[in-house]
Amino acid sequence: MRIAKLAVLLGSLAFSAIVVEMGLRALMDPMDYLKPELVLDPILGQRIVPGSGGHDEWGYRNASVPEQVDVVAIGDSQTYGQAAVSRESWPNWYSQMSGREVYTLGIGGFGPADYLYLLETKALLFQPELIIVGLYYGNDIHDAYRAVSKRSHWASLREAPVAAKTRAVMPDPSPTTVAKSGPGNQIKILRDWLRAQSMLFRIIEEGPVGQRINAWGDQQDGFSRDGCIVTTTQPFSTVFQPEHRFRGMDPADREVATGLDLTLTFVSQMAELAERNDVDFLVALIPTKESVLVTPSDHPGTHCESVLQEIIVSEEVIGRRVRSFLDERDIAYVDTLEPLRTAAREERIYLRSADSHPNGQGYRVIAEE
């Protein structure tokens, strides 16, 4: 009898979940709540399958592909608007504030090489007045290195980046790492599957309860493969995984140093191409969550806290080099670090979990700047 009652209860819950899921799909934008399907691309590394998860016919986070727009925004997941609904990505906030139509060419995993390719092959097709490139310090520098070292499209740049002050020979690509299997990894696989299939799951996950569960998971050694973990309650509660972030930002690392040279090369080429087509060009410098929220300290208490401090110092070094380069070549840019730091003292602009992306309010600050 108990088994029968339990079966009826579970069946009722499953039926209710299906009904709610169908209602959500009818009323809400799937682009905001369904994880799209990714496929490999020989030039871009990866791209979204057109139409997947509600994305447009090119596979980007827009309602459609128009014939002409005022502004094109190019970038990675920070420009895509990860951790926020589409209307709260910084390109869409900017569109709402400026009254200009914006098309977003941003996908997680893209880097400076991809930005140049997208500007050449897609952005200019819209005949825009302005192209904005979101340059994220957290991984764009190393992504430039990975694209050139691993993809044949960029093979000509492997020996000597144009912007390099010192010549650097690109080493052979490092072997692909294999993810360790374990309970935490299996949970992540299940979570990713649910993110792709269920709008109800995504809505629950992004709510207060889901955020607390994700934050708890990011703090568990068995759940995270990203090294040591630091939690903080100031200016609000969140989680950092500093070793994971620092791997792509260490200026002393040969790959990062070469990636920085390549990044500046790509930015210079983008600016020149925009100018030749009579299009204004702007670089939006997007800082890491660590630099926005962590206070510099001369006496960090633990190894993980020391790595956090190294991130701040490294980002300052990289930022000075980037800003100096842009100033020398008269390339317009906005630096969003200080506005984000100011906003963080007044409101939550990042999630509770180790997610590195701003929430919708954080993206609003970037758009305002």
MIFI-973568 format. One record per residue (C-alpha): residue number from 1; residue in three letters; chain; x, y, z. Coordinates in steps of 0.2 Angstrom, whole numbers, plus 5000, padded with zeros to 4 digits. Layout:
<atoms>
num,residuo,cadena,X,Y,Z
NUM,ALA,A,X,Y,Z
...
</atoms>
This chain:
<atoms>
num,residuo,cadena,X,Y,Z
1,MET,A,5000,5000,5000
2,ARG,A,5014,5012,5005
3,ILE,A,5023,5008,4988
4,ALA,A,5007,5012,4978
5,LYS,A,5004,5028,4987
6,LEU,A,5023,5033,4984
7,ALA,A,5021,5028,4966
8,VAL,A,5005,5039,4964
9,LEU,A,5014,5054,4973
10,LEU,A,5029,5053,4962
11,GLY,A,5018,5051,4946
12,SER,A,5008,5066,4952
13,LEU,A,5024,5076,4954
14,ALA,A,5031,5071,4938
15,PHE,A,5015,5076,4929
16,SER,A,5015,5093,4938
17,ALA,A,5033,5096,4933
18,ILE,A,5029,5092,4915
19,VAL,A,5014,5104,4915
20,VAL,A,5024,5118,4922
21,GLU,A,5038,5115,4910
22,MET,A,5026,5116,4895
23,GLY,A,5018,5132,4902
24,LEU,A,5036,5140,4905
25,ARG,A,5040,5136,4887
26,ALA,A,5024,5144,4881
27,LEU,A,5026,5160,4891
28,MET,A,5045,5163,4893
29,ASP,A,5060,5164,4881
30,PRO,A,5069,5148,4880
31,MET,A,5085,5157,4876
32,ASP,A,5086,5163,4894
33,TYR,A,5083,5146,4902
34,LEU,A,5089,5132,4891
35,LYS,A,5108,5128,4888
36,PRO,A,5111,5128,4869
37,GLU,A,5120,5114,4860
38,LEU,A,5138,5117,4856
39,VAL,A,5147,5110,4841
40,LEU,A,5166,5110,4837
41,ASP,A,5171,5123,4824
42,PRO,A,5189,5123,4815
43,ILE,A,5191,5142,4816
44,LEU,A,5181,5147,4832
45,GLY,A,5184,5132,4842
46,GLN,A,5166,5130,4846
47,ARG,A,5149,5138,4841
48,ILE,A,5131,5136,4846
49,VAL,A,5120,5126,4834
50,PRO,A,5108,5138,4825
51,GLY,A,5091,5139,4833
52,SER,A,5097,5128,4848
53,GLY,A,5090,5134,4865
54,GLY,A,5081,5148,4857
55,HIS,A,5096,5156,4849
56,ASP,A,5095,5165,4832
57,GLU,A,5098,5157,4815
58,TRP,A,5117,5161,4816
59,GLY,A,5118,5153,4834
60,TYR,A,5119,5169,4844
61,ARG,A,5109,5176,4858
62,ASN,A,5098,5187,4848
63,ALA,A,5080,5186,4843
64,SER,A,5084,5186,4825
65,VAL,A,5098,5191,4812
66,PRO,A,5093,5209,4806
67,GLU,A,5099,5216,4790
68,GLN,A,5107,5232,4798
69,VAL,A,5110,5237,4816
70,ASP,A,5118,5252,4824
71,VAL,A,5130,5243,4836
72,VAL,A,5138,5226,4836
73,ALA,A,5145,5219,4852
74,ILE,A,5158,5205,4851
75,GLY,A,5165,5195,4865
76,ASP,A,5165,5179,4876
77,SER,A,5153,5173,4889
78,GLN,A,5154,5190,4898
79,THR,A,5147,5198,4882
80,TYR,A,5135,5184,4880
81,GLY,A,5128,5188,4897
82,GLN,A,5131,5172,4906
83,ALA,A,5122,5172,4923
84,ALA,A,5109,5184,4917
85,VAL,A,5093,5183,4906
86,SER,A,5096,5190,4889
87,ARG,A,5088,5207,4892
88,GLU,A,5101,5210,4906
89,SER,A,5117,5206,4896
90,TRP,A,5128,5222,4895
91,PRO,A,5124,5224,4876
92,ASN,A,5106,5223,4879
93,TRP,A,5107,5235,4894
94,TYR,A,5117,5247,4882
95,SER,A,5104,5246,4869
96,GLN,A,5090,5250,4881
97,MET,A,5100,5265,4888
98,SER,A,5106,5272,4872
99,GLY,A,5091,5268,4861
100,ARG,A,5102,5260,4848
101,GLU,A,5099,5243,4841
102,VAL,A,5113,5231,4846
103,TYR,A,5117,5214,4839
104,THR,A,5127,5202,4850
105,LEU,A,5141,5191,4844
106,GLY,A,5147,5183,4860
107,ILE,A,5149,5165,4865
108,GLY,A,5158,5157,4880
109,GLY,A,5175,5151,4875
110,PHE,A,5178,5164,4862
111,GLY,A,5194,5175,4863
112,PRO,A,5203,5189,4854
113,ALA,A,5207,5178,4838
114,ASP,A,5188,5174,4837
115,TYR,A,5184,5193,4839
116,LEU,A,5194,5198,4824
117,TYR,A,5187,5184,4814
118,LEU,A,5169,5188,4819
119,LEU,A,5172,5207,4815
120,GLU,A,5179,5202,4798
121,THR,A,5166,5190,4793
122,LYS,A,5150,5195,4802
123,ALA,A,5150,5212,4811
124,LEU,A,5154,5222,4796
125,LEU,A,5139,5214,4786
126,PHE,A,5127,5225,4797
127,GLN,A,5136,5241,4792
128,PRO,A,5136,5247,4810
129,GLU,A,5140,5264,4817
130,LEU,A,5150,5256,4831
131,ILE,A,5158,5240,4836
132,ILE,A,5162,5236,4854
133,VAL,A,5173,5222,4859
134,GLY,A,5172,5216,4877
135,LEU,A,5190,5211,4883
136,TYR,A,5189,5200,4898
137,TYR,A,5205,5199,4908
138,GLY,A,5201,5183,4916
139,ASN,A,5204,5171,4901
140,ASP,A,5205,5181,4885
141,ILE,A,5224,5183,4886
142,HIS,A,5227,5164,4887
143,ASP,A,5213,5161,4875
144,ALA,A,5222,5171,4861
145,TYR,A,5237,5159,4864
146,ARG,A,5227,5143,4863
147,ALA,A,5218,5149,4847
148,VAL,A,5235,5152,4838
149,SER,A,5244,5137,4845
150,LYS,A,5230,5124,4841
151,ARG,A,5220,5130,4826
152,SER,A,5228,5130,4809
153,HIS,A,5218,5146,4803
154,TRP,A,5230,5156,4814
155,ALA,A,5246,5146,4810
156,SER,A,5255,5161,4802
157,LEU,A,5255,5170,4819
158,ARG,A,5264,5156,4829
159,GLU,A,5282,5162,4826
160,ALA,A,5281,5181,4830
161,PRO,A,5266,5191,4835
162,VAL,A,5267,5208,4827
163,ALA,A,5264,5217,4843
164,ALA,A,5277,5208,4852
165,LYS,A,5292,5218,4859
166,THR,A,5302,5202,4861
167,ARG,A,5301,5187,4849
168,ALA,A,5293,5171,4857
169,VAL,A,5292,5154,4849
170,MET,A,5276,5145,4851
171,PRO,A,5278,5128,4859
172,ASP,A,5268,5113,4853
173,PRO,A,5250,5113,4860
174,SER,A,5249,5104,4877
175,PRO,A,5240,5088,4877
176,THR,A,5221,5088,4881
177,THR,A,5218,5085,4899
178,VAL,A,5205,5072,4904
179,ALA,A,5192,5076,4917
180,LYS,A,5193,5065,4932
181,SER,A,5177,5054,4936
182,GLY,A,5169,5054,4953
183,PRO,A,5153,5059,4962
184,GLY,A,5156,5077,4960
185,ASN,A,5159,5076,4941
186,GLN,A,5144,5065,4939
187,ILE,A,5133,5078,4947
188,LYS,A,5140,5091,4936
189,ILE,A,5135,5080,4921
190,LEU,A,5118,5078,4927
191,ARG,A,5116,5097,4931
192,ASP,A,5122,5101,4913
193,TRP,A,5109,5089,4905
194,LEU,A,5095,5097,4916
195,ARG,A,5101,5114,4911
196,ALA,A,5099,5109,4892
197,GLN,A,5082,5101,4894
198,SER,A,5072,5110,4908
199,MET,A,5067,5128,4910
200,LEU,A,5060,5124,4927
201,PHE,A,5077,5117,4933
202,ARG,A,5086,5133,4927
203,ILE,A,5073,5144,4936
204,ILE,A,5075,5135,4952
205,GLU,A,5094,5134,4950
206,GLU,A,5094,5153,4948
207,GLY,A,5083,5156,4963
208,PRO,A,5089,5159,4981
209,VAL,A,5088,5140,4985
210,GLY,A,5097,5135,4969
211,GLN,A,5111,5148,4972
212,ARG,A,5114,5142,4989
213,ILE,A,5116,5124,4983
214,ASN,A,5128,5129,4969
215,ALA,A,5138,5139,4982
216,TRP,A,5139,5124,4993
217,GLY,A,5144,5113,4979
218,ASP,A,5158,5124,4973
219,GLN,A,5165,5123,4991
220,GLN,A,5166,5104,4991
221,ASP,A,5183,5097,4986
222,GLY,A,5175,5082,4978
223,PHE,A,5164,5093,4967
224,SER,A,5177,5105,4961
225,ARG,A,5192,5101,4950
226,ASP,A,5198,5119,4950
227,GLY,A,5210,5119,4965
228,CYS,A,5208,5128,4981
229,ILE,A,5193,5138,4987
230,VAL,A,5190,5154,4996
231,THR,A,5173,5160,5002
232,THR,A,5169,5178,5008
233,THR,A,5155,5187,5015
234,GLN,A,5161,5205,5011
235,PRO,A,5154,5214,5002
236,PHE,A,5142,5200,5000
237,SER,A,5144,5181,5001
238,THR,A,5152,5172,4986
239,VAL,A,5165,5159,4981
240,PHE,A,5182,5161,4973
241,GLN,A,5193,5147,4965
242,PRO,A,5209,5157,4963
243,GLU,A,5221,5144,4956
244,HIS,A,5209,5141,4942
245,ARG,A,5208,5159,4938
246,PHE,A,5227,5163,4940
247,ARG,A,5232,5149,4928
248,GLY,A,5226,5160,4913
249,MET,A,5233,5177,4920
250,ASP,A,5251,5174,4926
251,PRO,A,5262,5186,4916
252,ALA,A,5277,5176,4921
253,ASP,A,5269,5161,4912
254,ARG,A,5276,5160,4894
255,GLU,A,5259,5156,4886
256,VAL,A,5251,5170,4895
257,ALA,A,5265,5182,4890
258,THR,A,5263,5177,4872
259,GLY,A,5245,5177,4873
260,LEU,A,5246,5195,4878
261,ASP,A,5256,5200,4863
262,LEU,A,5244,5191,4852
263,THR,A,5229,5199,4860
264,LEU,A,5236,5217,4857
265,THR,A,5240,5211,4839
266,PHE,A,5222,5206,4836
267,VAL,A,5215,5222,4845
268,SER,A,5226,5233,4833
269,GLN,A,5220,5223,4818
270,MET,A,5202,5225,4823
271,ALA,A,5204,5244,4826
272,GLU,A,5212,5246,4809
273,LEU,A,5199,5236,4800
274,ALA,A,5185,5246,4808
275,GLU,A,5193,5262,4803
276,ARG,A,5195,5256,4785
277,ASN,A,5176,5253,4785
278,ASP,A,5172,5270,4793
279,VAL,A,5166,5261,4809
280,ASP,A,5169,5268,4826
281,PHE,A,5178,5255,4837
282,LEU,A,5178,5253,4856
283,VAL,A,5186,5241,4868
284,ALA,A,5177,5237,4885
285,LEU,A,5189,5231,4898
286,ILE,A,5180,5219,4909
287,PRO,A,5189,5214,4925
288,THR,A,5189,5198,4935
289,LYS,A,5177,5195,4949
290,GLU,A,5192,5193,4960
291,SER,A,5199,5211,4956
292,VAL,A,5182,5219,4959
293,LEU,A,5178,5211,4976
294,VAL,A,5195,5206,4984
295,THR,A,5204,5220,4995
296,PRO,A,5223,5220,4992
297,SER,A,5233,5214,5007
298,ASP,A,5251,5213,5012
299,HIS,A,5248,5198,5023
300,PRO,A,5237,5185,5016
301,GLY,A,5232,5172,5028
302,THR,A,5233,5156,5018
303,HIS,A,5240,5149,5001
304,CYS,A,5223,5152,4993
305,GLU,A,5222,5170,4999
306,SER,A,5240,5173,4992
307,VAL,A,5234,5167,4975
308,LEU,A,5220,5179,4976
309,GLN,A,5232,5193,4979
310,GLU,A,5243,5187,4964
311,ILE,A,5227,5188,4953
312,ILE,A,5225,5206,4958
313,VAL,A,5243,5211,4955
314,SER,A,5244,5201,4938
315,GLU,A,5228,5210,4932
316,GLU,A,5236,5227,4936
317,VAL,A,5251,5222,4926
318,ILE,A,5241,5216,4911
319,GLY,A,5229,5230,4913
320,ARG,A,5243,5243,4912
321,ARG,A,5251,5235,4897
322,VAL,A,5234,5235,4888
323,ARG,A,5229,5253,4892
324,SER,A,5246,5259,4887
325,PHE,A,5245,5250,4870
326,LEU,A,5227,5257,4867
327,ASP,A,5233,5275,4872
328,GLU,A,5248,5274,4861
329,ARG,A,5237,5269,4846
330,ASP,A,5223,5281,4850
331,ILE,A,5211,5266,4852
332,ALA,A,5195,5271,4862
333,TYR,A,5192,5260,4877
334,VAL,A,5182,5260,4894
335,ASP,A,5189,5252,4910
336,THR,A,5174,5246,4920
337,LEU,A,5184,5240,4936
338,GLU,A,5181,5255,4947
339,PRO,A,5162,5257,4943
340,LEU,A,5160,5238,4947
341,ARG,A,5170,5240,4963
342,THR,A,5159,5255,4968
343,ALA,A,5143,5246,4964
344,ALA,A,5148,5231,4973
345,ARG,A,5148,5241,4989
346,GLU,A,5130,5245,4987
347,GLU,A,5122,5229,4979
348,ARG,A,5125,5211,4974
349,ILE,A,5133,5211,4957
350,TYR,A,5139,5193,4957
351,LEU,A,5131,5176,4961
352,ARG,A,5134,5167,4977
353,SER,A,5143,5153,4968
354,ALA,A,5160,5152,4961
355,ASP,A,5153,5158,4944
356,SER,A,5164,5172,4938
357,HIS,A,5151,5182,4928
358,PRO,A,5142,5197,4934
359,ASN,A,5123,5196,4937
360,GLY,A,5111,5207,4928
361,GLN,A,5115,5222,4939
362,GLY,A,5133,5220,4936
363,TYR,A,5131,5220,4917
364,ARG,A,5120,5236,4920
365,VAL,A,5135,5244,4927
366,ILE,A,5146,5239,4912
367,ALA,A,5133,5246,4900
368,GLU,A,5132,5262,4910
369,GLU,A,5151,5265,4909
</atoms>
